[in-house]
Amino acid sequence: MTELLSVSNLRLYYRTTKGVVKAVDDVSFNINRGETLAIVGESGCGKSSLSKAIIRLLPRNVHTYEGKVLLNGTDLMSMDEETFRKEVRWRKISMVFQGALNALNPVLKVGYQVAEPLIIHMGIKEKEAIERAKEILVKLGLSEEFAERYPFELSGGMKQRAVIAMALITSPDLIILDEPTSALDVITQANIMNMLKELKKSREQTFIFITHDISVASELADKVATMYAGQIVEIAPADTFYEEPLHPYTQKLMKSVPTLRRDKTLESIPGAPPNLIDPPSGCRFHPRCERAMDICRKEDPPIFERGHSVKCWLYR
């Protein structure tokens, strides 16, 4: 398969009144065309910051933003903001943001909002863009009449489909989905996941799927990465990830997922995620890890290859 996205040593730090937050700290991964990479982890681990670092939607309080991001071999980090906005954002990389149900403008019709990326980024006339918006809404299971409705007339699932249509309409190479099923009921979640699977199959669409729900990630992912305290600590093909997780944090995440099996005890992860202004020395998970050794407290582990990538001294 052809490599679409390569991320190397990416860092995104924020300046705050209390200190510098190391939200994304030396992250590296790659995705092939047509693949889905799921990124899982607790709230506050840096998943959303990683997505914004890739699409370059950065707040004003950025302290450090560096590394290498290649899309189809093109170095995105070397582009100035104007070039990136015109040539990459929403044309080649689009995003469904966390809290997308509230992302629609309440006073604009849905069809116009779905068509906006074509009007603004592709220079297509409004009438033609809205017709194309209707076409994609139909493909996502909504009728053309929904283009004439306002957001308050749509259910949560309908709004989510409209926001996904907005991300799809420019036919980008990569779509970043940041918690696309949060705040939806279980049935609607299943419908959205089925729709995403169909899009992946029919369009060979490449996704980065960000979620705190490790069980939902299994439905769409070809590869899964575990993120903890601003770092990716494990990344593996989905089958291997779920059958043979290596990192103690990933193992704890697996055991915290509810199941219907009586022989399985639901476990919690002791402690709390670290403060990213002053993260622990050595491995950032060691204060919560039952298998921590002296070296874990002193030295940050490199990435080890044990069938797949894991950042843990147990596999040296």
LUMVOZA-598904 format. One record per residue (C-alpha): x, y negated, z negated; residue in three letters. Coordinates in steps of 0.05 Angstrom, whole numbers, plus 5000, padded with zeros to 4 digits. Last residue first. Layout:
# residues N
XYZala;...
END
This chain:
# residues 316
528450784482arg;521251014478tyr;519650864405leu;522750174415trp;516449934451cys;514949524513lys;511850064558val;512150154633ser;509850814663his;512551524669gly;516951334610arg;519950684637glu;522250224581phe;520949474581ile;525449114532pro;524149104456pro;524848454417asp;529948584362glu;529748524287lys;523148784260arg;522549344312cys;529849534298ile;528049694226asp;522450174248met;514950054258ala;510550674263arg;504650414223glu;504449784266cys;500949144243arg;507148744223pro;510949064282his;506348814337phe;510748214357arg;516748664367cys;522948304341gly;521547664301ser;514347504287pro;510846954327pro;511246224304asp;506745804349ile;503446444374leu;500746594305asn;500247344301pro;494047774313pro;490748004248ala;491948574200gly;489849294209pro;486849534275ile;480149874262ser;478550604271glu;472150954292leu;472651694274thr;471852204329lys;468752884314asp;461652624321arg;462652414393arg;457851864414leu;463551364425thr;465650694396pro;472350394420val;477150254362ser;481150884376lys;483050644445met;485349964418leu;489650314367lys;493050734421gln;494250094461thr;497449774400tyr;501850384387pro;504350354459his;504151014496leu;497151124523pro;496651824553glu;489651974580glu;486951264586tyr;493250944614phe;494951544656thr;488351524693asp;488650764700ala;495650734729pro;500150414676ala;502049764642ile;504249684570glu;506549114525val;504548524568ile;506347914527gln;502647304499gly;501147604431ala;498848274459tyr;496848444530met;495349154552thr;495649264627ala;491149734667val;491949984738lys;486750224788asp;481349874747ala;473849834760leu;470150284710glu;475950364661ser;475849614645ala;468949684614val;471850164562ser;477549704543ile;472849134527asp;477148504515his;476748364590thr;480648064648ile;479748384716phe;484948174767ile;481748364832phe;483748544904thr;477948644953gln;478149225002glu;471748895029arg;467049495026ser;470449874969lys;472149294923lys;465448964938leu;461849614919glu;465749664854lys;464048944838leu;456649074850met;456849684806asn;460149274751met;454848734757ile;449249244752asn;452449584692ala;453148914656gln;445848754672thr;443749404638ile;448249274578val;445848554566asp;450347994590leu;454347514546ala;460947794572ser;460648164639thr;465347724680pro;470647674624glu;475547284668asp;475047564739leu;480947334782ile;479647424857ile;485347534905leu;486047504980asp;480446994985pro;474347085031ser;472146355024thr;465246574998ile;467747074947leu;468746614887ala;462046254898met;458646924907ala;461447134839ile;458246514809val;451546684842ala;451947404818arg;453147154747gln;447246684752lys;442747254775met;445047694717gly;443647134666gly;436747014695ser;435546464746leu;430445884746glu;434945454701phe;440345494755pro;436045134807tyr;432945504865arg;433545374939glu;439245864950ala;435146384912phe;430346394972glu;435546765012glu;434547394971ser;439447634918leu;442948304920gly;450148094928leu;449848155004lys;443747695003val;447647174964leu;453147235016ile;448547075073glu;445246505036lys;452046195023ala;453646255097arg;447345865113glu;449345355060ile;456245265092ala;453145165161glu;448644605135lys;454144285093glu;459444235147lys;465744655138ile;472044305114gly;475044935084met;476544695014his;470944214999ile;465244465043ile;467045205040leu;468245164964pro;461544804957glu;457245334989ala;455645704924val;453845034893gln;449444844952tyr;445745504950gly;444645454874val;441044784878lys;444244224840leu;441543914775val;443644464726pro;450944494751asn;453045224746leu;458745394699ala;454345584639asn;453546314660leu;460946294678ala;463046324605gly;469846594625gln;471446354695phe;470346724760val;476646554800met;479246444870ser;485946574902ile;487146514977lys;482545934996arg;479945764926trp;486845514904arg;491845684958val;492545195016glu;489444534994lys;490444574919arg;497344894925phe;499644364975thr;497243804930glu;500344114867glu;507344184898asp;509244884919met;515445224890ser;511345614841met;507245934896leu;513046294928asp;510246624990thr;511447384996gly;504047545005asn;502947164940leu;509247084899leu;509146804828val;515946664796lys;517346384727gly;516045714694glu;510845294658tyr;513245004592thr;510144454548his;503244404580val;498843904541asn;495243644603arg;491544304615pro;493444764673leu;489245044729leu;495045364766arg;491445974795ile;496746434765ile;497646024701ala;490145994693lys;489746754694ser;495346814644leu;492046304598ser;485646724601ser;489447354579lys;493647004526gly;492547444464cys;487146994435gly;481547504438ser;484248204434glu;487248564494gly;485848824563val;488448634632ile;485249034688ala;488949064754leu;484549224814thr;487749444878glu;485849274950gly;492548954966arg;497849174916asn;498748834848ile;505148654812asn;507148534740phe;511548084697ser;510147664635val;515647284599asp;511346924546asp;504246704561val;500946334504ala;507346114470lys;504045554430val;508844974414val;507844634348gly;502444404299lys;500343774338thr;500044204401thr;504444314463arg;502444914504tyr;507045444532tyr;506245824598leu;511646314617arg;511946784677leu;518047244679asn;515947544747ser;509047574779val;508247934846ser;501747914884leu;499748254949leu;504248864954glu;502249285014thr;500050005000met;
END
